[in-house]
Amino acid sequence: MSFEPDAILDRRRLRRNLSLWRIAAIVGIAGAVAIIAASMSDLKFGRDHISKLEILGVIIEDEERDQAILDLADDAHAKALIVTIDSPGGTTSGSEGLYLALREVARKKPVVAVMGTVAASGGYVTAIGADHIIARGNTITGSIGVLMQNTEVSELLKKIGVGIEMITSGPLKGKPSPFEPMDAQGRAAIKTLIDDSYRWFVDLVAERRNLTPERARELSDGRVYSGRQALEVKLIDQIGGMPEARAWLEKEKDISGKLPVEPLVYGDDASLPGRLINDMIFGWAEKSLNLKRLTLDGLVSLWQP
């Protein structure tokens, strides 16, 4: 039984190693908890900062987003808001809700918009909610206007022998319909709706960009502009990016350039697991499949190349 002392020593050595790993794991977990706690402490108890809101992809109605922006208006530690935009637009009502929320913040603290690759149509509605608009020279912006799209498949249905019966309470109920061509009466009614929203958009541009109504209409024929062109026609204020936004806040609004920039998070994104799931799964799906565009309904302020 001469091997027993060796076995005992091996077991003791193994226990020591396990104990060291346990201690290391406990220290690591404690460190992670301390970091998270410190981070949460900053969020809970607050520190002076500049908030940053990212508007990415297609804009739709989002009550949690709009409420988070409204809450920011009353956050004494948030000294300013920078809105970064990379969006072709989206639903007109969703863009309107976002614009109104940004204007509430702007009543109490400076708001700067920084345009990325695209900030068109509803993305531009978002931008004019800010006090100062900055874009890259090659940013795509403008596309001021409203549209409604309808796919009409009646001829296809005839070819495959499918008929659709529809009973309505009036001649304009159910129009536009994918199952029948648009008649003159239906087209006129929809055009009235689009014209009303278009006037709202143009009036907004005229008011926020200090343009005459006539000049605003000239610029609002649906075309897109580069950042340089937009600066020339006064749709934006400056060429640049985040550094220029920070510099403007410091020079014009006396907001220290040393303040940290903290993202405005809300809903599921406010939790770490939620952020990871959103970025890894839903972010990929949206970029790869462009799923949000498939959900758009009603009036749309969207640039579609």
Secondary structure by P-SEA (a helix, b strand, c coil): ccaaaaaaaaaaaaaaaaaaaaaaaaaaaaaaaaaaaaaaaaaacccbbbbbbbbcccccccaaaaaaaaaaaacccccbbbbbbbcccccaaaaaaaaaaaaaaaacbbbbbbbccccccaaaaaaacccbbbbcccccccccccbbbbbbcaaaaaaabbbbbbbbcccccccccccccccaaaaaaaaaaaaaaaaaaaaaaaaaacccaaaaaaacccccccaaaaaaaccccccccaaaaaaaaaacccccccbbbbbbcccccccaaaaaaaaccaaaaaaaccccccccccccccccc
